[in-house]
Amino acid sequence: MWESKGLNRREIDYQWPSPSFPIINIRTGGIGNGGRRVAIGLIAVGDIAIGIVSIGAVSVGVFSIGAVAISWLLSLGAVAVASYLAAGAVAISSWFSVGAVAISHLAIGAVAIGQIAIGAVGIGQSAYGVVAVGQHGVGLIPITMDFIKWVGGLFKG
């Protein structure tokens, strides 16, 4: 149930209530061991984590936190991919994303791409930002159809 290789190698292997049916599974390979340990359970923590709640360098689940996080409801990580909510440096989802690069229906980020995009560079049907590219929107540099029609209207008699 509990196995540790000491503080120098920092390897953790813990399953609760039992190794055959882990509700909570914590498995890490330690620093410099070269091997990645996979944790599978309802709550999984490890180098690679797969579970309803997963936390790890690579995590897959319903709620995921990690460097690369892939989930159904919520992903938090450097690269976050989710069906509904994603937050991270690169965030991709079908509904709401927040990140340096956000791609979603509603995207908020430095570079935001989506139906509604809010960011330094907003690209979408409704774009808001310093540079706004899309059908509608507001920006210091608006490249929108509304702006093009407005400028075209200035030159019509």
N, C-alpha and C positions, 0 to 999 in steps of 0.2 A: 504494500500500500504506500509506504513512504520510503524513498530511496534518495540518498544524497551522496555526492562524491566529494563533499567538502567545500570550503569557501574558495579555494584557489580555482577550481574548475567550474563551480557554480552550476552544476547540473541538478535539475529538479524533476522528479517524477512522482506525482501525487494523483491518486484517484479516490473519489469518495462517492458512494459508500463502499464500492468494491471495484477492483480492476476489470471485472467482467461486465459490470453495468455502471459506468462512470457518469454520475450526474454532474459532478465537478471534476474536470480533468486539467491538471497543470503539468505540462511537459516542456522542458527547455533543454537544449543540447549543451548549453554553456558557451562561454567565450572561447573561440579558437579551437574547438573540437572538430569543426568541419562538418559534422553531421547535423541535419535539421530534424527535430523531433516533431511529430504530428500529434496534436491533441484533438480528440474527438469526444464530445459530450454535450449535454445540455448547456453547460457553461464551460467553455474551452479557452485555456490560456496556454500559449506555446509559440514556438517558432512558426509553425503552421497550425492554425486553429480552425476547426470546423465545428460549429454548434449554433444553438439558438442565439446565445450571447457569445461572441468570439473576440478574443483579444490576442493579437500576435503580429509578427512581421508580415505574414500573409494570413488574412482572416476571411472566412466565408461563413455567412450565417444570416439570421434575421436582423440582428444588431451586430455590427462589426466595427472594431477599432483596430487600426494597424497601419503599417507603411503602405500596404496594398490591401484595401478593404472592399470586399464585394458582399452586398447584402440585399435583402428584400425591402426592409423598412428604412434603416438608418445606417449610413456608413460614415465613419470619421477616419481620415488618414491622408497621407501624402497623395496617394491616388485613391479616390473614393468613387465607387460605382454602386448605385442603388436604384431600386425601382421608384422610391418616393423621395427620400431626403439624403443629400450627400453634402459633406463639407470637407474641404481639404485643398491642397495646392492645386490639384486637378480634380474637379468634382463633376461627375456625370450622373444625371438621374432623369427620370421621365417627368417629375413634378417640380422639385425645388432644389437648387444647388447654390452653395456659397463657396467661393474659392478664388484663388488667383486666376485660374481659368475655370469658368463655370459654364456647363452646357446642360440646359434643361428647359422645361416649359417656362418657369420663372427662374432666371439666373441672375445672381448678384456676384460681381467679381471684378478684378482688374480688366480682364477680357471676359465679357459675358455674351453668350450666344444662346438665344432662345426666343420663344414667342414673346415674352416680356423680358428685356435685357437691361440691367442697370449696372453700369461700370464705367471705368475710364474709357474703355472701348465697348460700346454696346451694339450688338448686331442682332437684329430680330425684327419681328413685325412692329412691335412698339419698343423703341430703343431710347434709352436715356443715359447720357454720359458726356464726357468731354468730346469724344467722337461718337456720334450716333449714326448708325447705318441701318436703314430699314424703311418700312412703309410709313410709320408715324414715329414721332419722338422729338426730343429736345436735346440739344447739345451745343457746345461752343463751335464745333465743326459738324453741322448737321448735314448728313448725306441721306436725306429722306425724300420720299415722293411728295410729302406735304411741302417741304422747303423748295423743291424743284418746281412744283406747281405755283407756289407763291412768287418765286423769282420770274417764272414765265408770265405770270399775271402782271408784273410790273412793266413789262415791255409790250403788252397788248393794249390797244387803244380803247 
